[in-house]
Amino acid sequence: MALSLDTDQAGDFERAGALARRALDLARSTGDDWLIACVLGAQVLGSGENFQQARRQAEEGHDMWRHRGDRMQLAIALGNFGFAAMSAGDYAAAAPALDEAVVLTEELDDGRYLPFTIVNRGLLHALRGADTAAVRDFARALELCREYGEPLPVAEALTGIAAIAVRRGDMKLAARLSGAADAQRVFEAVGVAELRLRDNVIDRARAPGEAAVWERAWMAGNSLTFDQAIAVGLSSAAGPALASGSRPQRR
């Protein structure tokens, strides 16, 4: 099961799904409800186009956690479910799962897992065009990453803020944030939701004639340290253009 989770995070989603299915067979053979619930929730990992098939098993796992009263495991399972639903393009299924995962993790005061749930909800907001809510989530995720020294969600949060900067017409800021995101990326593979924002919002808006300007700003962002990248992300999120939703002239 741990190998399945690591493989999913590293971007090998097909292998992660195969490992999760094998783990479920082994878990059911033990008759251990706790183990079975864990593995049921993992069936959505790497499900991609098969998300709807894996959804029923994941929801069975959610019911088991609710019955046991294990809020931490329920929060993790809901977070995984929401991320998988978002990656599959089922935003309607992703939204309530991610909202509940955030609420549960906040109640449990788990500062290390909370930035993951919040950044995923921010990605969903950004994909749905709810930019103000997205910026708020990305900024909070960055604050938690700084507090706990957690590097994994930083790149996603910075890419999300960059996409919103593009929508506000600030391509130079988007380039700097994109460079910072790539510098802070832990795994080479990019998650589906983040990739969707990068390809459909950021890269699509880049003008060929402004390649040199983009490159300079990207390099400046790519040279930033962990703390510096977070500081730039937070200052950008708090800036009037992104925080207020106003649209400055493109520059």
Secondary structure, 3 states (H helix, E strand, C coil): CHHHHHHHHCCCHHHHHHHHHHHHHHHHHHCCHHHHHHHHHHHHCCCHHHHHHHHHHHHHHHHHHHHHCCHHHHHHHHHHHHHHHHHCCCHHHHHHHHHHHHHHHHHHCCCCCHHHHHHHHHHHHHHCCCHHHHHHHHHHHHHHHHHHCCCCCHHHHHHHHHHHHHHCCCHHHHHHHHHHHHHHCCCCCCCHHHHHHHHHHHHHHCCHHHHHHHHHHHHHHHCCCHHHHHHHHHHHHHCHHHHHCCCCCCC
